[in-house]
Amino acid sequence: MEIQGKIIAILPQRSGTSKTGNAWKSQDFVIETHDQYARKMCFNVWGDRIDQFNIQEGEELTVSFDIDCREWNGKWFNDIRAWKIERTPAGMAQGAPIEPFSAPSAPNFPPTDQKDDLPF
């Protein structure tokens, strides 16, 4: 899945050691869309991708992510994990400007004295 928007918050990085003795680190980010009714979503980045993506507050991004769910002590938690980040060019953040529609003017035909066979 993908979402496009602006990074509005960067939460503190967390780290620790797994049961198997491997070190881990994770960081959460909040992105806000530019829809008519803006939506916010918190996603996380794990491991070396934190440094690789180098996400900064205020950046316009397209985030590709997977959604997973896990159980802990009888409670269920959603996990939204980013696996690809693309910088959005500044002009594309809000979308291309929409040109107003203008109907073409009706052609001017010279008046004729001939009768049409049309009923209208």
Long-range contacts (C-beta under 8 A, 24 or more apart in sequence): 1-64, 1-65, 1-66, 1-67, 2-62, 2-63, 2-64, 2-65, 3-31, 3-33, 3-41, 3-62, 3-63, 3-65, 4-33, 4-34, 4-60, 4-61, 4-62, 4-63, 4-88, 4-93, 5-31, 5-32, 5-33, 5-34, 5-38, 5-60, 5-61, 6-31, 6-32, 6-34, 6-58, 6-59, 6-60, 6-61, 6-93, 7-31, 7-55, 7-56, 7-57, 7-58, 7-59, 7-61, 8-32, 8-40, 8-57, 9-57, 10-55, 10-56, 10-57, 11-42, 13-50, 25-50, 26-50, 29-55, 29-82, 31-61, 31-63, 34-93, 34-94, 34-95, 41-80, 42-80, 43-80, 43-81, 43-82, 44-79, 44-80, 44-81, 44-82, 45-81, 45-82, 46-81, 49-82, 49-83, 53-82, 53-85, 55-85, 59-87, 60-87, 60-88, 60-89, 60-90, 60-92, 60-93, 61-85, 61-86, 61-87, 61-88, 62-86, 62-88
